[in-house]
Amino acid sequence: MTSLMTLPRLAFVLRLPRKWLRQEAVAGRLPYLRVGKKLLFNLKAVQESLAERAAAARSARPEA
């Protein structure tokens, strides 16, 4: 079973600002599940999404 975590817990675990995580999720750049007013996150899915974004950003940079 996949465990879900709240936004404050995710921010604590990833050491990222809650506001930034919420903005990224609502903008569709991070996977989440909305339950009422709460946003719930799967840690592994968020980590994979952030890793993919970092890899894409690295490959988009011109080499020096």
C-alpha positions as protocol buffer text, in pm:
chain_id: "A"
residue {
  index: 1
  type: MET
  ca { x: 0 y: 0 z: 0 }
}
residue {
  index: 2
  type: THR
  ca { x: 119 y: 348 z: -81 }
}
residue {
  index: 3
  type: SER
  ca { x: 127 y: 592 z: 206 }
}
residue {
  index: 4
  type: LEU
  ca { x: 35 y: 953 z: 154 }
}
residue {
  index: 5
  type: MET
  ca { x: 162 y: 1251 z: 347 }
}
residue {
  index: 6
  type: THR
  ca { x: 37 y: 1601 z: 409 }
}
residue {
  index: 7
  type: LEU
  ca { x: 201 y: 1911 z: 270 }
}
residue {
  index: 8
  type: PRO
  ca { x: 366 y: 2011 z: 601 }
}
residue {
  index: 9
  type: ARG
  ca { x: 513 y: 1662 z: 642 }
}
residue {
  index: 10
  type: LEU
  ca { x: 637 y: 1655 z: 282 }
}
residue {
  index: 11
  type: ALA
  ca { x: 800 y: 1996 z: 327 }
}
residue {
  index: 12
  type: PHE
  ca { x: 971 y: 1873 z: 643 }
}
residue {
  index: 13
  type: VAL
  ca { x: 1098 y: 1551 z: 482 }
}
residue {
  index: 14
  type: LEU
  ca { x: 1222 y: 1722 z: 164 }
}
residue {
  index: 15
  type: ARG
  ca { x: 1340 y: 2037 z: 345 }
}
residue {
  index: 16
  type: LEU
  ca { x: 1158 y: 2255 z: 96 }
}
residue {
  index: 17
  type: PRO
  ca { x: 920 y: 2546 z: 161 }
}
residue {
  index: 18
  type: ARG
  ca { x: 552 y: 2451 z: 193 }
}
residue {
  index: 19
  type: LYS
  ca { x: 449 y: 2749 z: -20 }
}
residue {
  index: 20
  type: TRP
  ca { x: 673 y: 2641 z: -308 }
}
residue {
  index: 21
  type: LEU
  ca { x: 554 y: 2280 z: -293 }
}
residue {
  index: 22
  type: ARG
  ca { x: 189 y: 2392 z: -294 }
}
residue {
  index: 23
  type: GLN
  ca { x: 248 y: 2623 z: -591 }
}
residue {
  index: 24
  type: GLU
  ca { x: 423 y: 2349 z: -788 }
}
residue {
  index: 25
  type: ALA
  ca { x: 147 y: 2099 z: -713 }
}
residue {
  index: 26
  type: VAL
  ca { x: -140 y: 2332 z: -803 }
}
residue {
  index: 27
  type: ALA
  ca { x: 44 y: 2431 z: -1122 }
}
residue {
  index: 28
  type: GLY
  ca { x: 57 y: 2063 z: -1220 }
}
residue {
  index: 29
  type: ARG
  ca { x: 432 y: 2022 z: -1182 }
}
residue {
  index: 30
  type: LEU
  ca { x: 414 y: 1784 z: -883 }
}
residue {
  index: 31
  type: PRO
  ca { x: 182 y: 1485 z: -842 }
}
residue {
  index: 32
  type: TYR
  ca { x: -73 y: 1511 z: -561 }
}
residue {
  index: 33
  type: LEU
  ca { x: -419 y: 1404 z: -454 }
}
residue {
  index: 34
  type: ARG
  ca { x: -672 y: 1656 z: -330 }
}
residue {
  index: 35
  type: VAL
  ca { x: -898 y: 1538 z: -48 }
}
residue {
  index: 36
  type: GLY
  ca { x: -1131 y: 1820 z: 45 }
}
residue {
  index: 37
  type: LYS
  ca { x: -903 y: 2117 z: 102 }
}
residue {
  index: 38
  type: LYS
  ca { x: -598 y: 1903 z: 180 }
}
residue {
  index: 39
  type: LEU
  ca { x: -325 y: 1812 z: -62 }
}
residue {
  index: 40
  type: LEU
  ca { x: -179 y: 1466 z: -10 }
}
residue {
  index: 41
  type: PHE
  ca { x: 148 y: 1349 z: -162 }
}
residue {
  index: 42
  type: ASN
  ca { x: 325 y: 1022 z: -232 }
}
residue {
  index: 43
  type: LEU
  ca { x: 687 y: 1087 z: -132 }
}
residue {
  index: 44
  type: LYS
  ca { x: 835 y: 852 z: -393 }
}
residue {
  index: 45
  type: ALA
  ca { x: 630 y: 1005 z: -677 }
}
residue {
  index: 46
  type: VAL
  ca { x: 730 y: 1358 z: -575 }
}
residue {
  index: 47
  type: GLN
  ca { x: 1097 y: 1261 z: -548 }
}
residue {
  index: 48
  type: GLU
  ca { x: 1086 y: 1101 z: -893 }
}
residue {
  index: 49
  type: SER
  ca { x: 918 y: 1409 z: -1039 }
}
residue {
  index: 50
  type: LEU
  ca { x: 1179 y: 1641 z: -888 }
}
residue {
  index: 51
  type: ALA
  ca { x: 1463 y: 1416 z: -1008 }
}
residue {
  index: 52
  type: GLU
  ca { x: 1323 y: 1417 z: -1363 }
}
residue {
  index: 53
  type: ARG
  ca { x: 1298 y: 1796 z: -1358 }
}
residue {
  index: 54
  type: ALA
  ca { x: 1655 y: 1828 z: -1232 }
}
residue {
  index: 55
  type: ALA
  ca { x: 1783 y: 1593 z: -1504 }
}
residue {
  index: 56
  type: ALA
  ca { x: 1594 y: 1786 z: -1772 }
}
residue {
  index: 57
  type: ALA
  ca { x: 1734 y: 2115 z: -1643 }
}
residue {
  index: 58
  type: ARG
  ca { x: 2089 y: 1975 z: -1648 }
}
residue {
  index: 59
  type: SER
  ca { x: 2052 y: 1847 z: -2004 }
}
residue {
  index: 60
  type: ALA
  ca { x: 1907 y: 2178 z: -2122 }
}
residue {
  index: 61
  type: ARG
  ca { x: 2209 y: 2377 z: -2005 }
}
residue {
  index: 62
  type: PRO
  ca { x: 2473 y: 2454 z: -2265 }
}
residue {
  index: 63
  type: GLU
  ca { x: 2809 y: 2296 z: -2192 }
}
residue {
  index: 64
  type: ALA
  ca { x: 3088 y: 2532 z: -2094 }
}
